[in-house]
Structures are given as C-alpha cells and as structure tokens.
Amino acid sequence: MSDPQIQYGRYPGSAGHFHTALPKHKKRPASDSSFQQVVVWHRTLNDRRDSHLTSDFTTERLLPAFLFLINCLLTYSVFPFPRFTIRSILWLYNTFRTMWFSSSLSALWLATLALGAVRTDDEGNTIKSIGLRTHTLQQPYLDSDMQSRWYDFGGDTVVRTDAYIRLTSNRPSQMGWLWSKVPLTATNWEIEVEFKIGGKDTLFGDGFAMWLTKQRAQQGPVFGSMDYFEGLGIFFDTYKNNRPGTVFPYVMAMVGDGKTSYDKNTDGKLQEFAGCSARGIRHSNVPSKFRLTYFQDKQLKLELQYKNENDWVLCFETNEPPAIPTVAYLGFSSETGELSDNHDIVSISAKNLYASNPVSTPGSSRKKGSGPRKNKKGSSWTWFLLKIVMFAIVAGGAYVGYTAWRTNNLKRSRF
C-alpha cells in the first residue's frame, strides 16, 4: 500500500496552516471521530500559536515601548532637551528595544536615580543643575603634559595628583594661586569646594581665599592675591590680628569695587559683607567643604561642612546679593608670613542652576545674617523620598499586573 499523500488546507477564520495525513483517493465521512479529533487538535495548535504570537508581540513590542516612554518622560523631566526629531526617537526606541526586560528595568531605575540632580529650595521652587566642566577640577588634576586644561597655577603651589593641590606648604613667606582659564558666565551657579587646612604647629596662619573677580593670577597682599580687586572674595582667615570679640578661624565675604582696600590689621572688619566664625574648620575630622550658591539679584548663600559629614551649617545668606561682574574668573590663593600652614584644595565642583516653574523668589523670605544656622533641607529630602516611593508603587503595580496577565495567558494556552 502506497504512502498517503499530504494535503494542506486552511480553516475559515484560522490564522495558521494545518496539514493532515489523509489519502487523497479516500474520502472520510464527516462523522469519523478520529478525523474530528485531528481537526480539534489542529485548531488547538493554531489557537495556541496565535496566543503565543500575541504574547510575544506584547512582550517584545508593547512592554519595551511602554518602558521606553516612561524613560523618556523621566529623563525629560531632569534634562529638558529642546526638541526630538522623528529619526532620533526611532533610533532611541530601536536601541532600547534590543534590551531585555531586566535591562529595561535597570535603565528605568537609573533614570529615576537621575532625579537626584533635582532638588527644591525652602520656598518650594524646583532647582535643577548642570555641571560646568570648565570650572570643575578633580583628581588627577593634570593631563599627560602635566598641565590642566581649565586651570592655571603658580607661585609656590604644589600639585600632588593623587591627593591635593597645595597652595602653600607649612613654611613661612609663601604665596600660591590657582585660577580658571575661562570666566564664569553662568547667571546662577553653585560652587562646592573640598579643602584642607592643617599643620604641625600650634601657631599657624594666615588662611586662603576664593575669588570671583575681573582680574586673575595677580599676586598681592590679600591672602596671596591682589588688593583693590573688583568682584567677590571669600576669606578663610585662620589668624587673628586685631578683632576683639570675634572667634577665629573666621569666614567672611568682601565685595570689591576696584577702589576699596582690604585692611589686614583689622582682619577686614570694615570691609565685611557677611561672615561667621568656624571654630574647628582646621584639622577637621571629616572632609571640610564649603558651598557657595548664587542667584542673580535674588540670593547669595554660603554653607560649611566641617563638624559632621553631610551636615551643612549655614554661614550666611542674603536675598540682596552683590552684583558680580559678568566676566569673573574663579580663583584660589593663599599666603603665609612668619606663621605658616598647609592650605590644600582637594576638589572643585561647579554647576549651573536654573529654576523650573518657580513658585517664588529663592531666598525671598531670608534676611542677611552673620551667624551660623542649620540648613533647612527637610522639604527637599521629603519631596525626593516621595518621588522614590511613588516610583516604587508604580513599578510594583506594573510588575504585578504583568505577572498576572502572563499567568492568565499561560493558563488559557493549555489544553
């Protein structure tokens, strides 16, 4: 008996093909139970394959598209790009779709962590930041040519690429400086500096200064830089000359107009714009830092960290900030006389700040002060933690829903 010939056909309304091993010259009766079982079996296979096609389409297309959309929204909320082109969106989606489910969740989590770059001030304004590479300085400080791309240094400055930039060593009669090569043109900015002051002697001096001035890299008698400067100077004075009733070390700000001299004999008492005592800033047990925040015509704030890590103490804040020159260079300098100390710059981080949907003027409820106060950061941390909790709820709900949907499809695909 010869082998039966294979016939191919399609049932109406079926999306897939089937085949039966039926002899072509024989006709099966419609009531044949075995034939009906084969037909039911093929229909079940077709339905099961259609179900898998739908499941694969949802898993491979719809789910990545949903995650891609959430990633775009989260990323755009942190970094508002001006426009997206159709080609760029398609390219991003195809790149994103090549990642599997776990990779997609990882990317979504990273995008959520990027919300850490967003914070709120005391008045509820959402403050976003963009790093300024031109004024940021990190280890190893120098390139292969033993030069810094964005900073110049000179005088007695010593660079140790794995540790610090030492403006002055613990030796008498030294001057050292570090200046940016390009001016700081941002309207609103934040500068955070890690530094270290220390030495072996019980008598020490004189301190160091941070500058935002029109002039740059000119040595002089004011903490190693020129007098009669034009701009803003922040002085970390560790030696007390003649200022009764003031606890040293003392941190103060001076606004120079190009005509006023700094009086070293009185430690700049008459030239002080704002300041605070910072006893314990020398030989601090934690990384000592300061953070200067400036909003044009709105706010100038100086915070210090030297008591406990991540514990910022407000040195001064004013809602009537001085006018800083539009072309101002960022610099650091130090000087020692008969007394000396090590004055080190460990790192510099500069950011451009801007407010998204401002509710009120930053710092509008603050008055000018000269004493240290604790920084109120509860509101910003509460809002950030609230975002994390909201994301966890949404992600958990999406995962539970997807798991339930997938389990239901697997049950329906069985026979």
Secondary structure, 3 states (H helix, E strand, C coil): CCCCCCEEECCCCCCCCEEECCCCCCCCCCCCHHHHHHHHHHHHHHHHHHHHHHHHHHHHHHHHHHHHHHHHHHHHHHCCCCCCCHHHHHHHHHHHHCCCHHHHHHHHHHHHHHHHHEEECCCCCEEEEEECHHHCECCCCCCCCCCCCCEEEEECCEEECCCEEEEECCCCCEEEEEEECCCECCCCEEEEEEEEEECCCCCCCCEEEEEEECCCCCCCCECCECCCCEEEEEEEECCCCCCCCCCCCEEEEEEEECCCCCCCCCCCCCCEEEEEECCCCCCCCCCEEEEEEEECCCEEEEEEECCCCCCCEEEEEECCCCCCCCCEEEEEEEEECCCCCEEEEEEEEEEEEEEECCCCCCCCCCCCCCCCEECCCHHHHHHHHHHHHHHHHHHHHHHHHHHHHHHHHHHHHCC
